[in-house]
Amino acid sequence: MATNFKQTLAAMSMVLVAGGAGAADVQTLPEVSVGRIERMANFPSKLVDARHVDVWLPEGYSAAKRYQVLYMHDGQMLFDASKSWNQQAWDVHLSVARLVAAGRIPDTLIVGIWNNAQFRHSEYFPQKFLPLMPTPQRERLIQAALQSKPQSDAYLRFIVEELKPAIDARYATRPEAAGTFVMGSSMGGLVSVYAMNEYPQVFGGAAGLSTHWVGQHKPNAAIPLAGFNYLRAHLAAPEAHRLYQDHGTTELDALYAPYQVMVDELARERGYVDGVNFETRVFAGSGHNEKAWAARLEIPLEFLLRKP
């Protein structure tokens, strides 16, 4: 137990530092060995602060084709470990390229949305959880973690109303929900699920790796219960959506099991079917970091992006 507690504390510190990922070199593009990166630098918004958006295009990208689009959070952590704050990256482009080459998923573009380091938690915490929390816990969370400025609804509007139209205008996308997906880890996983439920007409599926249902850095009842009540009322219809969830068992992931079990049962009650439009997994011994997510990334990618 003492070892798990020390691991959890270490993971907490790591997640807090991750909020400063914007300290990476903002001028140099990520280096990739497959395909290429195009940057929409300091993409402007009327809703949230401007930020970089990195778009990965596969080898042979052609306007004559149509591509699915995977929107991902924490964009500075996706492609090039040498330019991330902790020298780790998802290498998501490599996994997507392998799956496409093997015929396991259709052609896909990746849109990496950089986090705003200062307001990462504020932008990623589902805003509609807040009214479902007891007043004292809600007020403490807003002041301490969200810096008195909940922004996730504005952040999702930025993606849906400003960024996605720009991506669809610039690239050969499949703009319909069946060709549009969202993925993230930790708080990014939380806001990915929230995005699908708030905009089911936009996103056909969501994946959360190590989804941070606790909402802060210690076990609690108020935030997960608010999340469960939100999902019970707002979980997107299973007929046209896919939902993927997972977690490890060490570091911060050691906290997640009891909360994720409840989310899984809510999804099944809503009509999601394991292996069809719902997948939930536990990776024993896996922790809360980009190397862990990269190691299992092909599983959620194939589940989310495969042909119907």
C-alpha positions as CSV (number, residue, x, y, z in Angstrom):
1,M,0.0,0.0,0.0
2,A,2.8,2.4,0.9
3,T,4.4,1.7,-2.5
4,N,1.2,2.5,-4.3
5,F,0.8,5.7,-2.4
6,K,4.3,6.8,-3.4
7,Q,3.6,5.9,-7.0
8,T,0.4,7.9,-6.9
9,L,2.1,11.0,-5.4
10,A,4.7,10.8,-8.2
11,A,2.0,10.5,-10.8
12,M,0.2,13.5,-9.3
13,S,3.3,15.6,-9.7
14,M,3.8,14.4,-13.2
15,V,0.2,15.4,-14.2
16,L,0.7,18.8,-12.7
17,V,3.9,19.4,-14.7
18,A,2.1,18.2,-17.8
19,G,0.0,21.3,-17.5
20,G,3.1,23.2,-18.5
21,A,3.6,21.3,-21.7
22,G,3.3,24.5,-23.6
23,A,6.9,25.2,-22.6
24,A,8.1,23.0,-25.5
25,D,9.6,24.8,-28.4
26,V,6.7,26.4,-30.1
27,Q,8.5,27.3,-33.3
28,T,9.8,24.0,-34.5
29,L,7.5,21.5,-36.1
30,P,7.5,17.9,-34.7
31,E,9.7,15.6,-36.7
32,V,7.9,12.5,-38.0
33,S,9.3,9.6,-40.0
34,V,6.0,8.8,-41.7
35,G,3.8,11.4,-43.4
36,R,4.2,15.1,-42.6
37,I,3.0,17.7,-40.1
38,E,1.4,21.0,-41.1
39,R,0.9,23.6,-38.3
40,M,-2.0,26.0,-38.0
41,A,0.1,28.3,-35.8
42,N,-1.6,30.3,-33.0
43,F,-5.0,29.4,-34.4
44,P,-7.2,32.3,-33.4
45,S,-10.5,31.9,-31.5
46,K,-13.2,34.2,-30.2
47,L,-13.9,31.6,-27.5
48,V,-10.6,30.5,-26.0
49,D,-7.0,31.5,-26.1
50,A,-5.1,31.0,-29.4
51,R,-3.0,27.9,-29.7
52,H,-1.1,25.8,-32.2
53,V,-2.9,23.0,-34.0
54,D,-0.7,20.3,-35.6
55,V,-2.2,18.3,-38.5
56,W,-0.6,15.0,-39.5
57,L,-1.1,14.1,-43.1
58,P,-0.2,10.5,-44.2
59,E,2.1,9.5,-47.0
60,G,0.4,10.0,-50.3
61,Y,-2.2,12.4,-48.9
62,S,-4.4,13.4,-51.8
63,A,-7.3,15.8,-52.2
64,A,-8.8,13.2,-54.5
65,K,-9.5,10.9,-51.4
66,R,-11.6,11.5,-48.4
67,Y,-10.1,11.0,-44.9
68,Q,-11.5,10.3,-41.5
69,V,-10.4,12.9,-38.9
70,L,-9.2,12.1,-35.4
71,Y,-9.1,15.1,-33.1
72,M,-6.8,14.8,-30.1
73,H,-6.0,16.9,-27.1
74,D,-2.6,17.7,-25.6
75,G,-1.4,18.1,-29.2
76,Q,2.2,18.9,-28.2
77,M,2.6,15.4,-26.7
78,L,1.5,13.3,-29.8
79,F,4.2,13.1,-32.4
80,D,7.8,13.9,-31.3
81,A,9.2,13.0,-27.9
82,S,12.2,15.2,-28.4
83,K,9.9,18.3,-28.2
84,S,7.7,17.3,-25.3
85,W,8.2,18.4,-21.7
86,N,8.9,14.9,-20.5
87,Q,10.6,13.5,-23.6
88,Q,7.7,11.1,-24.2
89,A,5.1,11.1,-27.0
90,W,2.2,9.0,-28.2
91,D,3.7,8.4,-31.6
92,V,0.1,8.3,-32.8
93,H,1.0,8.8,-36.4
94,L,3.0,5.6,-36.4
95,S,0.1,3.6,-35.0
96,V,-2.3,5.1,-37.5
97,A,0.0,4.5,-40.4
98,R,0.5,0.8,-39.5
99,L,-3.3,0.2,-39.1
100,V,-4.0,1.9,-42.4
101,A,-1.3,-0.1,-44.2
102,A,-2.7,-3.3,-42.8
103,G,-6.2,-2.4,-44.0
104,R,-7.5,-2.3,-40.4
105,I,-8.8,1.3,-40.5
106,P,-9.6,3.7,-43.4
107,D,-7.4,6.6,-44.4
108,T,-7.2,9.0,-41.4
109,L,-5.8,12.5,-40.6
110,I,-4.8,13.5,-37.0
111,V,-5.5,16.9,-35.6
112,G,-3.4,17.6,-32.5
113,I,-4.8,20.5,-30.5
114,W,-2.2,22.0,-28.2
115,N,-3.3,22.4,-24.6
116,N,-3.3,25.8,-23.0
117,A,-0.9,25.1,-20.2
118,Q,-2.3,27.6,-17.8
119,F,-5.9,26.6,-18.3
120,R,-5.6,23.0,-19.2
121,H,-7.7,21.7,-16.3
122,S,-10.2,24.5,-16.8
123,E,-10.7,23.6,-20.5
124,Y,-10.8,19.9,-20.0
125,F,-13.0,19.5,-16.9
126,P,-16.6,18.9,-18.1
127,Q,-18.5,22.1,-17.2
128,K,-21.9,20.5,-16.9
129,F,-20.6,18.3,-14.1
130,L,-20.4,21.4,-11.9
131,P,-24.2,22.0,-11.2
132,L,-24.4,18.3,-10.2
133,M,-21.9,18.7,-7.4
134,P,-22.5,19.7,-3.8
135,T,-21.9,23.5,-3.4
136,P,-18.8,23.3,-1.1
137,Q,-17.0,20.8,-3.3
138,R,-18.0,22.7,-6.5
139,E,-16.8,26.0,-5.2
140,R,-13.4,24.6,-4.0
141,L,-12.9,22.9,-7.4
142,I,-13.7,26.0,-9.4
143,Q,-11.4,28.2,-7.3
144,A,-8.5,25.8,-6.9
145,A,-8.3,23.7,-10.1
146,L,-10.3,25.7,-12.6
147,Q,-8.8,29.1,-11.6
148,S,-12.4,30.5,-11.2
149,K,-12.8,30.1,-14.9
150,P,-14.6,26.9,-16.2
151,Q,-13.9,26.8,-19.9
152,S,-14.7,23.3,-21.3
153,D,-17.9,24.4,-23.0
154,A,-16.1,27.2,-24.7
155,Y,-13.3,24.9,-25.6
156,L,-15.7,22.4,-27.3
157,R,-17.4,25.3,-29.1
158,F,-13.9,26.3,-30.3
159,I,-13.4,22.8,-31.8
160,V,-16.8,22.4,-33.3
161,E,-17.5,26.0,-34.5
162,E,-14.1,27.3,-35.4
163,L,-11.5,24.6,-35.8
164,K,-13.5,21.8,-37.4
165,P,-14.8,24.1,-40.2
166,A,-11.3,25.3,-40.9
167,I,-10.0,21.7,-41.1
168,D,-12.9,20.6,-43.3
169,A,-12.3,23.6,-45.6
170,R,-8.5,23.0,-45.9
171,Y,-8.3,19.2,-46.1
172,A,-10.1,16.4,-47.9
173,T,-12.1,15.2,-44.9
174,R,-15.1,13.2,-44.3
175,P,-16.9,15.9,-42.3
176,E,-19.9,13.8,-41.1
177,A,-20.0,12.4,-37.6
178,A,-19.3,8.9,-38.9
179,G,-15.9,10.2,-40.0
180,T,-15.1,12.4,-37.0
181,F,-13.6,11.1,-33.8
182,V,-12.1,12.5,-30.6
183,M,-9.5,11.0,-28.3
184,G,-7.4,11.9,-25.2
185,S,-5.9,10.7,-22.0
186,S,-6.4,11.5,-18.4
187,M,-8.3,14.9,-18.4
188,G,-8.1,14.7,-22.2
189,G,-10.0,11.4,-22.0
190,L,-12.6,13.1,-19.8
191,V,-13.2,16.0,-22.2
192,S,-13.3,13.5,-25.1
193,V,-16.2,11.7,-23.7
194,Y,-17.8,15.0,-22.8
195,A,-17.3,16.2,-26.4
196,M,-19.1,13.2,-27.9
197,N,-22.1,13.6,-25.5
198,E,-22.4,17.3,-26.0
199,Y,-22.0,17.1,-29.8
200,P,-23.3,13.7,-30.8
201,Q,-24.1,15.1,-34.3
202,V,-20.4,16.0,-34.7
203,F,-18.4,13.2,-33.2
204,G,-19.2,9.6,-34.0
205,G,-16.9,8.2,-31.3
206,A,-14.7,9.0,-28.4
207,A,-11.8,7.3,-26.7
208,G,-10.5,8.0,-23.2
209,L,-7.2,6.4,-22.1
210,S,-6.8,6.5,-18.4
211,T,-9.9,8.6,-18.2
212,H,-9.6,10.9,-15.1
213,W,-13.1,10.3,-13.6
214,V,-11.8,11.4,-10.2
215,G,-11.4,14.9,-11.7
216,Q,-8.6,15.8,-9.2
217,H,-5.6,14.1,-7.6
218,K,-7.3,12.1,-4.9
219,P,-10.3,9.8,-4.5
220,N,-13.6,11.5,-4.0
221,A,-17.3,11.0,-4.4
222,A,-18.5,14.4,-5.5
223,I,-16.9,14.6,-9.0
224,P,-17.4,11.0,-10.1
225,L,-21.0,11.1,-8.9
226,A,-21.6,14.2,-10.9
227,G,-20.1,12.5,-13.9
228,F,-22.3,9.5,-13.5
229,N,-25.4,11.6,-13.2
230,Y,-24.4,13.6,-16.3
231,L,-23.8,10.4,-18.3
232,R,-27.1,8.9,-17.2
233,A,-28.9,11.9,-18.8
234,H,-26.6,12.7,-21.7
235,L,-24.7,9.7,-22.9
236,A,-24.9,9.7,-26.7
237,A,-27.2,7.2,-28.4
238,P,-25.3,3.9,-29.0
239,E,-26.8,3.3,-32.4
240,A,-24.5,5.9,-34.1
241,H,-21.5,6.1,-31.6
242,R,-18.5,4.2,-30.3
243,L,-17.1,4.6,-26.9
244,Y,-13.7,3.3,-25.7
245,Q,-12.4,3.4,-22.1
246,D,-9.3,2.0,-20.4
247,H,-6.9,2.4,-17.5
248,G,-3.7,0.9,-16.1
249,T,-3.1,-0.2,-12.5
250,T,-0.1,1.9,-11.3
251,E,0.7,5.6,-10.7
252,L,-2.4,7.7,-11.0
253,D,-4.2,4.9,-12.8
254,A,-4.3,3.0,-9.6
255,L,-7.2,5.2,-8.5
256,Y,-9.5,4.6,-11.4
257,A,-10.9,1.1,-11.2
258,P,-14.0,1.6,-9.0
259,Y,-15.1,4.7,-10.9
260,Q,-14.5,3.1,-14.3
261,V,-16.7,0.1,-13.4
262,M,-19.6,2.4,-12.7
263,V,-19.1,4.2,-16.1
264,D,-19.0,0.9,-17.8
265,E,-22.3,-0.2,-16.3
266,L,-23.9,3.1,-17.2
267,A,-22.8,2.6,-20.8
268,R,-24.2,-0.9,-20.9
269,E,-27.5,0.2,-19.4
270,R,-27.7,2.9,-22.1
271,G,-27.5,0.1,-24.7
272,Y,-23.8,0.0,-25.6
273,V,-22.6,-3.5,-26.3
274,D,-19.1,-4.8,-25.5
275,G,-17.1,-5.4,-28.6
276,V,-19.6,-3.8,-30.9
277,N,-19.8,-0.1,-30.0
278,F,-18.2,-0.2,-26.5
279,E,-14.8,-1.4,-25.3
280,T,-13.4,-1.2,-21.8
281,R,-10.0,-2.6,-20.8
282,V,-7.6,-2.8,-17.9
283,F,-3.9,-3.0,-18.5
284,A,-2.2,-4.5,-15.5
285,G,1.1,-2.9,-14.5
286,S,0.6,0.0,-16.9
287,G,0.9,3.6,-15.6
288,H,-0.1,7.1,-16.4
289,N,2.2,8.4,-19.1
290,E,2.7,8.7,-22.8
291,K,4.8,5.6,-23.1
292,A,2.0,3.5,-21.5
293,W,-0.6,5.0,-23.8
294,A,1.6,4.6,-26.9
295,A,2.2,0.9,-26.1
296,R,-1.6,0.1,-26.3
297,L,-2.7,2.8,-28.7
298,E,-3.5,0.5,-31.6
299,I,-6.3,-1.1,-29.6
300,P,-8.4,2.0,-29.1
301,L,-7.5,3.4,-32.6
302,E,-8.7,0.3,-34.3
303,F,-11.9,0.1,-32.2
304,L,-12.7,3.7,-32.8
305,L,-11.6,4.2,-36.5
306,R,-12.4,0.8,-38.0
307,K,-15.0,0.5,-40.8
308,P,-18.6,-0.1,-39.5
